[in-house]
Amino acid sequence: MTAANAAIHYQPDAFDTSRAKLMGRQAAGEGFLNAFVRHGGVDRFYCCAPRQEILDEFEARVAASAGAARPCAWVPVHDLQGLSNIGCLYRPDPGVAELSWHRRFLSNRAYSLCGVTHTTASANVMDAIGALVLAPLQSWDAVICTSSVVRTTLSHVIERWSAYLDSRVGGRPKMAVQMPVIPLGVDCAAYASSPEATAARAEIRQRHGIGDDDVVALFFGRLSFHAKAHPLPMMLGLEQAAQRTGKRVHLIQAGWFPNDSIRDAFAAGARSFCPSVNQIHMDGRDRSVRVDAWRAADLFTSLSDNVQETFGLVPIEAMAAGLPVVVTDWDGYRDTIRPGVDGFCIPTRLPMAGLGGDLAWRFHAEIDNYDRYIGQVSQTTSVDIQASAEAYTALVGRPDLRRRMGEAGRARAREVFDWQVVIKAYQELWAELARRRQADSEIAPRVADQPAHPLRDDPYAVFASYPTATIGLDDPVALAPGADAAALARVRRHDLNTFASRVLAGAGDCQALLHHLETRGQCTVGSLIASFPPPKRGIVHRTIGWLAKVGLVHLPGR
């Protein structure tokens, strides 16, 4: 059976972890593309992009993942027929609604659309979720939810938007788009134990003054108290663990600070709240750090409390590295970590619904920007500090527990979250969408004489009331005095006459039209365009308006 393939809607920023502001979505995108190249089993990779030169970067990234050049092809974003031949377009975000309107200009059944969620808290993403309700998305389209809580979030937003539409227009739109849960993945082989990894661990720990009996906790991610994870519960919990066990505890924070003031706030907080814990900072944007940090650590922790998080990639990387984890019982972490097996999940509490309407209004009114909005929600979200201290204490004090949980997590990562498993789930979904495209009924099918997009109607229909008259099939058309091939060439030499040439008949067809009028004399528009093949008649028809504008034909009127 041929492996299901898809054109990749290639936005370089979404697949590149070398950017100064490294985000989780970029790590996820790069991991997906690398894994698809290695495990997809397809004979060609399709780069859907607005410009052909983007293909060069795509080809280089594919070759780097494969270890050798692989066949790649460019598919312009506007090449609807080309996408139809491939059968599926994958976009690395949930913004498939607008793409479904594009597709509708060809056919709702032309190909499938597949998006994926990352953060769901921003205004743009909330708008993209709302757009799913009214767009002509079908049962052969999907928005992948990376965790069950993300699907719950999408369902909530869609339900509230649908309820508003029902009260506004007296009905709820029917939705058929699939919202399957498929997690992000990890390349488990990159984190495997080896003599080289053991030697590297010893060297890294020695370099940072970490003793053999010391315990290293690792946090990996953006170092931002307002947009990732507030560090205070982690600091307080580790401080208690260090004091209870008498162990020398180190905290490696591998990431990057958005600015110097946030860096200074982290440093001041560490001095005040966990003075017994040695602080080590590594720049997580450095590719070598993204290997070394895992090797140096004994346990991983991420007490996320921020609504911008949806899945949490680093905990499954920690599991692949054989580290026990201490994470919050929060968003997608809940789908990945088995409490008491792979690590510990620390309880969290959010204020009850009904208390945040003013926060939503301030965000909508742009009184607060996105960072301040999510930061304010984070500040009112509690993390059980006592539970975190107990979890850290257990792992710091018991090497056997660290080993047991680490081994369990490594096995789970291989079975559930390895990219080879996840890519298979993607391709099974794409194959299922293809089957649905052949069999399922269509929502909002195109109606004859109705526009593909009601808000992007034919301008000649929308503005039909503007002119004195339209150029109808029965209208007469005649050659203007002096109009010939030389006059046409003279007109076409000037930019002011040719900026619309892409949507008009070419020079050869214009010459043929003038020659026709020269030999037959005045005739109707309908008889004139009938001399051209059917696929060209619409373009030739509207080109008559341009030829009249530049003085090469005359429209006498009836």
N, C-alpha and C positions, 0 to 999 in steps of 0.2 A: 504494500500500500504506500502510495506517495505521501511524503510528509507534507502537512499543510504549511503553506507559505503566506506571507503578507508583505505588502510594501510598508516600509518604515517611514512614517512622517518625520523626516530627519531635521531636527532643530539642534544644531551643534551644542548649544548651551545645556541641553537636557541630557547629554551623553558624555559630558566631559568633567572629570574631577580635578583638572589642573587649574581651575579658576580660583581667583583670590578669595572669593566668598563661596566656599564649598558647602553645598546643601545636600541633605539626604536624598532628594529627588535625583540629583546628578549622580550620586553613587549608585542609586537603584537603576537609573537609565544606563549607565556605563556597564554595570553588571549584567543587565538584561541583554544588551547588544553583544557583549563578549560571549555570553552563554548561548545565545541564539546562533551565533556563528559556529561555536564549537559543537553544539548538541542538536541543532535544528535539523540536520540531515537534508537540507535543500540544495539544489544545484546552482542557485543564483540568488543574490541579495539585491533587493530593490530599494533605491533611495528616492523617496518622494520629497522633492524640494522645489522651491521657486526658481532656482538658478542652477544651471548645469555645473558650474564651477564648484558647487558644494559637494558634488560627487567625488572630487579628488580627496577631500578630507574623509568622506565616508569610506572610500576604497582603502585608504591608509589605515583607518581604524579596523576595518574588516580583516585586512592582511595582518595587522598586529595581533589580533585575536586568534586568527587561524594559524599563524606562523608562516604563512605564504600567501601570495596573491590569490584571491578567489573571484570568480565572475560576479560583477556588479553591473547594475543598469540604473540609469536615471529615469524617473517617471515624473514629468512636470506636475505640479499640484493641480493644474487645470486640465490635465489629460484624463478626462473621465473614462474614455474608452480604454485607455491603457490600464487604468485601475480595474476596470471591469474584467480585463483579460487575466489579471492576477487574482482577483476575487476577494481580497480583504485589504483594508488600510488600517494600520496600527498607529495610534497617536499616543505619545508618552504622557498624556494628561487626560482629564475627563472632557475636554472640549470638542466632543464629536457632534454636538447639535448643529453647529454651523456647517460642518462637513456634510451632514445629511441634507441640508438645503442645497448645497452645491451638487450633490449626487442626483437630486430630484430633477435637475435640468436634463439629465439623461434618462434615468429610470430609478425608482426606489429599489428595484431588484438588481441594479447593476453590479453591486459588490457589497460586502459587509464592512462595517465600521467597528473598531475595537479601541476603546480608551482605557485608561487606568487612573486610579485616584492616588494622590499623595496627600498634601495638606488639604483640608476641607474648610478651613476657617476664614480664608481671605474672601474679600468681596467678589473678586473675579471668579473664584471657584464657586462660590454660592450662586452667582449669576449663571455660571455654566451648568450647575445642577438644575436650577430653575428652568433653563432653556431646554432641558431634556423633555420637559412635559409637553411643550407645544411643537417641538421639532418633528419632522416626519421620520422619526426613528422607528425601526421595525424589530420584529422578534429575531431577526438575523443580525442584529447589532448588539454590542455589549459594552458596558463600562465595568471593568474589573475593579472590585473592592479588595484592597489588600488585607482587610481584616473584617471580622463580623461586626465590630462596632462601627466601622465606616459604613457598612451597608445599612445599619440601623440609622446612622446619621443621615444618609442620603434619603432613606425612606421617610424620615421625619420631615426633612425640608420639602420633599416632593408632596407629602400629604398636606402640609400647611399651605403650600402654593396652590395645590389642587382645590383645597377648601376655599381659598380666596377666589379662584376662578369660578368655582361653582356659585358663590354668592354674587359674583359680578355678572356672569353671563348665563347662569342657570344650567350649568352642566359641567361635568368633569371630563377632561380629555382622557381617552384611552391610551394607556402606556403599555408597550410590549418589550421595550429594550431589556436585555438580560443584565443582571447585576450579580454575577458569580463572585464568590470569594476565592481568590488565588493569592497566596502570600508572595512577598518578595523572596528572593533567593540568595544563596551564598555559595561560593566556590569552596567546598569543604576541603578539597585537595590542597588548597593554598594554605590551610591552617593545620595540616597534618603534622604529627610528631615525627621527628627525624633526628639523627645524630647532629646534623647541622643546626637544627632549631635548638637543641639542647645546648650546644656550644655557644650559639648566639645569645641565648638566655643568660648564661653565665657571664658573658662579656658585657652585656647591657647592664646587668645588675651591678657588676663590679664598677663600671663606669659611673654609675649614679650613687655609689656608696651603699648599696643594698646588701645586707648580710644574708648568709644562707638560711638563717632561721627567721629572717624578717618576713613580713607579709605585705604584699603589694596589692592594693585595690586600684582598679583601672576604671576611669570614666572616659568614654570616647565619644566626641561629638562637638557641636558648637558650644563654646563657653559663653553662654548668654543666660542670665538669670531671668530675663523677661520673655525670651523667645524659644527656650529649649527646656531647661530644667533648673529650678531654683536650687542652689547648692546647699542651703542651710540644713535641711534634713539629713543630707549625706554627711556634712561636716560634723554635725552634732552626734549622729549615730556612730561614725568612725571614732570620734573622740571617746565616747563611752566604751567602745570595744577595746581601744588601746589601753584605757585605764583598767578595765575589768580583767583583761588577759595578761597585762604586763608585757605584751609583745611590742616590738618596734614596728610600727605601721607606716607605710608610705602610700601616698595617693598620687597616682599619675593621672593628670588631666591632659588627654591628647586631643587637641582641637585648635580652635583659633578664636581670639577675642575680636568682636566687631570694632572695638575702639579702645583707646587707652584708659578711659574712665571706667569701663566695665572690667578691664584687666586689674585696675587698682582696687575696684570694689571686691573682686574675688580674693585678692591678696590680703586686704584688710579683714575680710570675713574669715579667712583661714587663720589669721593671727588671733582673732578674737574667739572663734568658736571651736577650733580644733588645733590648739597649740601643740598637742602631743604628737600630731601626725605630720610627717615630713612631706612637704609639697613639691611635686616635680611636674613641670610643664613641658609638653612636647607639642610641636606644631603638627597637627593632624593633617595638614595639607601636603606634607612631605610624604612621598610614596614610601620611603624607607621607614618612616615612623608608623605608617599604616601596617607594617609587618612587625617591627620591633616591639611596639607597645604590647601586643598580645603575648609575645614571648616572655616579656619581663614580668607579667602579672600573675597573681595567684587567684584572684577573683575579679569579677566584673560587676559594676553597679551603674544603674541609671534610674534615678528616682524622678522620672518625668512627671510633670504636673501641668503640662501646657497643651492647650487644645489644638495647636498647630501640628502636633504629633498625630500620626494615624496608624502606623504599623510598628516602627522601631526596628531598623535593620541591624543595629550594632548588637543587640542581645543574641541574635542568631549567629552573628559572627563570633561572639564570645563562646557560644555553645560549640561551634565548629572548632574553635581553638582549645576546647576541653576545659573551659573555665566555668566554675559555678557562678550563678548570677543572683544579684539582689536587685530587683526592679520593683517599680510600683505596680499595683493592680490597676492598670490604666490602659485604655485604648487597645491597640493591637498586641501589646505585651501579654494581654490575657489569653490570646490565641497561641502564643509561642511557648510560654514558660509553664511547666507543670509544678505547682507549689509542692515543696518537699521532695521533689524528684530531681529537677534540673537546678533548683535554687529556691529562692524565697520571693514571694509577691507581697509587697507592703501595702496595706489598706490606704485608700484615698477617699476623700469626701469633697463633694462639690456643693455649693449652696443650692437650695431647692429652686425649681423652676418658678418663675414669677418675680425673682429678685434682680434680674439682669436686664430688664427692658431699657433702662436708661443707658446701660453700656452699649446695647445694640443701636440706640438712637444716636449716641455720641459718635459711634463708628460710622454710621450711615451719613450723618451730617458732616463728617470729616473734621469734627472737633478733635477726635482722637485718630491717629493713624493706626495702621495695622499692628505695628509693634506694641504701641501703647494699649490697644484693645486686648490683644492676647496676653500681654503682661499683667493687666489689671485682673483678668479672669484667673491667671495663674496665682496671683498674690492672695486670692480668696479661696484657693484650693488647698486643702490640708493633706499632709502626708504624715502617717503615724510614726513619729520619731522613735517612740519606745520599741515598736516592732522592728524598725530598721536597726536600732542598736542591738537588739537580741539576735537578729539575723547576722549582722557583722560579727558579733561576739562568737557565735557558733562557728562561723567559717574561719575566723582568725585563729581561734583556739584549737580547731580540730583539722589537721591535715587529711585525716582519713575521710572526713565528710566532704572536704573540698575535692578530693580525688573521686569519691563515689558520684557526687553530683556532676562533676565535670565529665566523667565518662558517660553518664546517662544523657547529658546534654549533647555530647558529641555524636552519640548514636542517633538521637532524635534529629539532629541537624542533617545527618546523612540521609535518613529515611524520608524526611518531610520537606526540608528546606534547601536541599542541594539544588543548584540551578538546573541540573539535568532532569530532576523531578519536576521542577516548576515549568521549565520550557515545554516538557511533555504535556503539562496541563494546559498551557497556552495553545499548543497546537491541536489538542483535543477540542478545545473550545472553538478554535477557528474552523475545524472540520464540522463541528455541530452547527455553527452558524451557516456554513455553506449548505448543509442539508436543509436547514430551516428556510433558506433563501429559495430553495426549489419547491418546498412543500407548503409553507405557512401562508395564510391569507395576509393580504396587504392592508396596512392602516393608512388611511387618507390617500388612496390612489389618485393619480393624476386624472383630472377631468378634462375632456376635450374643450378647447377654447378658454381654459382657465390657466392662469400663470403657474409656473413651477413654484414660485415664491410670491405670495400675495403682496408682500411689501417690496418686491423687486420685479414689478410687472413690466411688460413691454412698453418702453417709453412712447412708442407711437400710439399705444392705446391710452396710457395715462394722460398724455398731453394732446389727445386728439382734438380737444376744444380750442387749442391755441391758434392753429392756422386758419386761413380762409377756407381751405379745402384740403383733402388728402389726395395722394396720387393713386387713383384707383385703376383697376384693370381695364376699364372702358374709356379711360381718359386718352385723348390724342397726344402724341409726342412727335416732334419734327426736328430735323437737323437745323441748327442755327447757322446763319451765314458765316462762311469761312471756317467752319468746323471740319477738321481733317486730322490725320495722324500727326502732322507737324504741330498743329495747334494744341492737340492733346499733350504732346511731349513738352511744349512750351509751358503749359499750365502745370504739369507735374514736376517741373524743375524747381518750383518754389515751395518752401516748407509750409507756407501758410495754406497751401492747397492739399497737402499730402499727409498731415498728421493723423488722419483717420484711415490711411491706406490699408491698415490691417483688417478693417471690417468692410472694405469696399472691393468691388471687382478689380482684378489686376489690369495692367496696361493692355494685355492682349485681348481680354474680353471687352474692354472699353473700345478698342479699335474695331473689334467685330461688330459691336453695337452701332458705332458711327457709320461703318460701312453698310450695314443693313439699312439704316435710314437713308443713306446716300443713294442706294440702288432701288429701294422700294418707295421712298418718299414717306410722307406722314402716315402713321399707323397708330393703332391703339397700343397702350402699354402691354396688355395681355398678349397680343400677337407678337410684339417685339420680344418679350422674354420667352415666348414659346419656342423661339429659335435656339435657345440654349438648353443644355441637359438639365433635367429636373433638379439635381443637387445645387445647381448654380442659380436657379431662377430667383430665389428670395434675395440673394445678395445683389444680383443684377437689377432687380426691381428697386431696391433702395438706392443703388448707385445712380439711377436716373435722376434722383433729387440732387445728387452731387454734380452731375453733368449739367443740370440746369443752373445750379448755383454758380458754376465757373463759366457759363455762357456757351457751352458746346451743344446743348439741345434746348428746345423751346417747348413749353407746355401751354398750348393755346387756350386751354379750358374748353368747356362744352357749352 
